[in-house]
């Protein structure tokens, strides 16, 4: 990408590479922070449900939701 007898093309390519590297680093760090916050949010939600119900936390909500979904599925498809 460098032009003959000039340094301008090479300088521009080097600067673009540095900016792209920094940009990719920032994106990766932001994704990692989002994942960490999502994990923390699910753990806090699980703790809150556990404190409110005294049961298995999110697992009890998942089981209840599964049974509700099966009931709706059976009702809509005519099964008893």
Protein Blocks (a to p, Z undefined) as FASTA:
>chain_A
ZZghiaklmmmmmmmmmmmmmmmmmmmmmmmmmmmmmmmmmmmmmmmmmmmnopnojmmm
mmmmmmmmmmmmmmmnopZZ
